[in-house]
């Protein structure tokens, strides 16, 4: 149980780090996207436009994956925190 709880705890730290960085990246991406869209208005590039359209979805996927890791870690932590069984053996 203690090992499981420790692993769950260790999973939560990188999950938090990833979530925080996705939020920052989303903000920076907005600035970059606004600029690039302005440039695309002058010189169209369908490939770049498509890439800009895809990036928010990729960030959404990262957030969903991170949330899934958190759910798994919380489940493991809850199970590990259950009643400890003590058994005598020879």
N, C-alpha and C positions, 0 to 999 in steps of 0.2 A: 504494500500500500504506500509506503513512504517513497519507494522508488518511482511508482506511478505518479504520485503527487509532485515529486521533483521534476519528472519529465514534463508533466503538464505545465508546471511553472516555467520551465525553460522554453516551452513552446510559446507561451504568452508574450514573452519579451520581444522576440523577433516579429510576432504578429502585430504588436503595438507599434514597433518601429516601421514596419511596412505600411500600416494604416496612416501613420503620421506623414510619411513620405509621399504616399499617394495623394493625400490632401494638398500637400505643398506642390506636387507635380501638376495637379489639376489646376491650381491657381496660375502657375507659370505657363502651363499649356494654353490657358485662355489668353494671356498676353501675347504669346507667340502666334497663336492661331489668328487673333485679330490683325496682327501685323501681316502675316502671310496672306490672309484673305484679301487685304488691301493690295498687296502686290499681285495677287492672282487676278484682281479686277483689271489690272493693266496688261497682264501677260498670262493668259489662261494656261493652266497645266493640269489636265484631268488626273494625272497620277498623284500629284501633290494634293490636289483637292480631295481625292479619294482617301489618301493617307490621313489627312486632317479629320475626315469624317469617321475614320476607324479608331483613332486614338482614344476618344472617350469610352468607347466600348471595351477596349483593352484594359483601361483603368477600372472600369466596372467589374470586369472578370477578376482582376487582381483583388479588388475589395471583397468580392464574393468568396474567393478562395481563402483569403485571410480570415473572413468571418467563419468559414467552415473549420479552419484550423482552431479558432477560438472555441467553437462549439465542441469539437473533439476534446480539446484540452480541459474544458469545463466538465465534460462528462467523465473523463478519466479522473479528474480531481474529486468530483463528487463520489465516484465509486471508491476511490482510495480513502476517502474520509469516513467511510462506513464503519460499522462495528468490527473491531479486530477479534479474530478467533484465536483462542489460545488452546493448544492441544499438547497434552503430555505424550511423550514417546520414549521408548527404550533406546 
